[in-house]
């Protein structure tokens, strides 16, 4: 079974301002079971959005597998840089979604019914 590949912050340890995985004293690999195709568990993303360092929250917002509900929370973050990073990620997903959705418009030059 696949496992979470994110890092869990250990509160109260030195290195709180380091990004995930950069300090063995402050971060540990999660390894919780996850569904196939998912790289991060909900508990890890929940912990990341509550992290005191805005750089960590920005990293969470830019993670390719961050759930939409987590992005929605980050888009309302009190730190404008975090909110902008989350809003950009939401916008990029919308663009990607629109470009991969089948078009319902008639092809150019087609007769209208």
C-alpha positions as a Markdown table, in Angstrom:
| # | Residue | x | y | z |
|---|---|---|---|---|
| 1 | Unk | 0.0 | 0.0 | 0.0 |
| 2 | Unk | 1.3 | 3.5 | -0.8 |
| 3 | Unk | 2.3 | 5.8 | 2.0 |
| 4 | Unk | 2.4 | 9.6 | 2.5 |
| 5 | Unk | 5.6 | 11.1 | 1.3 |
| 6 | Unk | 5.2 | 14.4 | 3.2 |
| 7 | Unk | 7.1 | 15.5 | 6.3 |
| 8 | Unk | 5.5 | 16.0 | 9.7 |
| 9 | Unk | 6.6 | 19.0 | 11.8 |
| 10 | Unk | 7.6 | 18.2 | 15.4 |
| 11 | Unk | 6.4 | 21.2 | 17.4 |
| 12 | Unk | 8.8 | 22.6 | 20.0 |
| 13 | Unk | 11.9 | 21.4 | 18.2 |
| 14 | Unk | 14.6 | 23.7 | 16.9 |
| 15 | Unk | 14.5 | 24.6 | 13.2 |
| 16 | Unk | 10.8 | 25.6 | 13.0 |
| 17 | Unk | 11.6 | 28.0 | 10.3 |
| 18 | Unk | 13.2 | 25.4 | 8.0 |
| 19 | Unk | 11.2 | 24.0 | 5.1 |
| 20 | Unk | 10.0 | 20.4 | 5.4 |
| 21 | Unk | 12.7 | 17.8 | 5.4 |
| 22 | Unk | 15.5 | 20.2 | 5.9 |
| 23 | Unk | 16.0 | 19.6 | 9.7 |
| 24 | Unk | 15.9 | 16.1 | 11.1 |
| 25 | Unk | 15.3 | 17.6 | 14.5 |
| 26 | Unk | 12.1 | 19.4 | 13.4 |
| 27 | Unk | 10.7 | 17.2 | 10.7 |
| 28 | Unk | 10.1 | 13.4 | 10.3 |
| 29 | Unk | 8.7 | 11.5 | 7.3 |
| 30 | Unk | 5.0 | 10.7 | 7.7 |
| 31 | Unk | 4.6 | 7.2 | 6.1 |
| 32 | Unk | 0.8 | 7.0 | 6.8 |
| 33 | Unk | -1.1 | 4.8 | 4.4 |
| 34 | Unk | -2.7 | 6.7 | 1.5 |
| 35 | Unk | -4.8 | 5.8 | -1.5 |
| 36 | Unk | -3.0 | 5.0 | -4.8 |
| 37 | Unk | -2.1 | 8.1 | -6.7 |
| 38 | Unk | -2.0 | 10.3 | -3.6 |
| 39 | Unk | 1.3 | 11.5 | -2.2 |
| 40 | Unk | 0.2 | 13.3 | 1.0 |
| 41 | Unk | -2.3 | 12.5 | 3.8 |
| 42 | Unk | -4.9 | 14.9 | 5.0 |
| 43 | Unk | -3.3 | 15.1 | 8.5 |
| 44 | Unk | 0.0 | 16.3 | 7.0 |
| 45 | Unk | -1.6 | 19.0 | 4.9 |
| 46 | Unk | -3.7 | 20.1 | 7.9 |
| 47 | Unk | -0.5 | 20.4 | 10.0 |
| 48 | Unk | 1.3 | 22.3 | 7.2 |
| 49 | Unk | -1.5 | 24.9 | 6.9 |
| 50 | Unk | -1.2 | 25.6 | 10.6 |
| 51 | Unk | 2.6 | 25.9 | 10.7 |
| 52 | Unk | 3.8 | 29.2 | 12.1 |
| 53 | Unk | 6.2 | 29.9 | 9.3 |
| 54 | Unk | 4.7 | 31.4 | 6.1 |
| 55 | Unk | 7.4 | 29.8 | 3.9 |
| 56 | Unk | 6.2 | 26.4 | 5.0 |
| 57 | Unk | 2.5 | 27.4 | 4.2 |
| 58 | Unk | 3.6 | 28.7 | 0.8 |
| 59 | Unk | 5.4 | 25.4 | 0.1 |
| 60 | Unk | 2.2 | 23.6 | 1.0 |
| 61 | Unk | 0.2 | 25.8 | -1.3 |
| 62 | Unk | 2.5 | 25.1 | -4.2 |
| 63 | Unk | 2.6 | 21.3 | -3.6 |
| 64 | Unk | 1.1 | 19.6 | -6.7 |
| 65 | Unk | -1.1 | 17.3 | -4.6 |
| 66 | Unk | -2.5 | 19.8 | -2.1 |
| 67 | Unk | -6.2 | 19.2 | -1.8 |
| 68 | Unk | -8.6 | 21.9 | -3.0 |
| 69 | Unk | -10.1 | 22.4 | 0.4 |
| 70 | Unk | -6.6 | 23.1 | 1.8 |
| 71 | Unk | -5.9 | 25.6 | -1.0 |
| 72 | Unk | -9.2 | 27.3 | -0.1 |
| 73 | Unk | -8.0 | 27.7 | 3.5 |
| 74 | Unk | -4.6 | 28.9 | 2.5 |
| 75 | Unk | -6.2 | 31.5 | 0.1 |
| 76 | Unk | -7.6 | 33.1 | 3.2 |
| 77 | Unk | -4.3 | 33.1 | 5.1 |
| 78 | Unk | -3.5 | 36.3 | 7.0 |
| 79 | Unk | -0.1 | 36.4 | 5.3 |
| 80 | Unk | -0.7 | 37.9 | 1.8 |
| 81 | Unk | 2.2 | 35.9 | 0.3 |
| 82 | Unk | 0.6 | 32.7 | 1.4 |
| 83 | Unk | -2.8 | 33.8 | 0.2 |
| 84 | Unk | -1.4 | 34.8 | -3.2 |
| 85 | Unk | 0.5 | 31.5 | -3.6 |
| 86 | Unk | -2.7 | 29.6 | -2.9 |
| 87 | Unk | -4.8 | 31.8 | -5.2 |
| 88 | Unk | -2.3 | 31.3 | -8.0 |
| 89 | Unk | -2.4 | 27.5 | -7.4 |
| 90 | Unk | -6.3 | 27.6 | -7.6 |
| 91 | Unk | -6.1 | 29.7 | -10.8 |
| 92 | Unk | -3.6 | 27.3 | -12.4 |
| 93 | Unk | -5.8 | 24.3 | -11.6 |
| 94 | Unk | -8.8 | 26.1 | -13.2 |
| 95 | Unk | -6.8 | 26.8 | -16.3 |
| 96 | Unk | -5.5 | 23.2 | -16.5 |
| 97 | Unk | -9.0 | 21.9 | -15.9 |
| 98 | Unk | -10.5 | 24.2 | -18.6 |
| 99 | Unk | -7.8 | 23.1 | -21.1 |
| 100 | Unk | -8.4 | 19.4 | -20.5 |
| 101 | Unk | -12.2 | 19.6 | -20.5 |
| 102 | Unk | -13.9 | 18.7 | -23.8 |
| 103 | Unk | -15.2 | 21.8 | -25.4 |
| 104 | Unk | -19.0 | 22.2 | -25.8 |
| 105 | Unk | -18.7 | 25.0 | -28.4 |
| 106 | Unk | -19.3 | 24.2 | -32.1 |
| 107 | Unk | -16.1 | 24.1 | -34.2 |
| 108 | Unk | -15.3 | 27.3 | -36.1 |
| 109 | Unk | -17.3 | 27.5 | -39.3 |
| 110 | Unk | -19.9 | 25.0 | -38.2 |
| 111 | Unk | -23.6 | 25.7 | -38.8 |
| 112 | Unk | -25.7 | 26.4 | -35.8 |
| 113 | Unk | -28.8 | 24.3 | -35.2 |
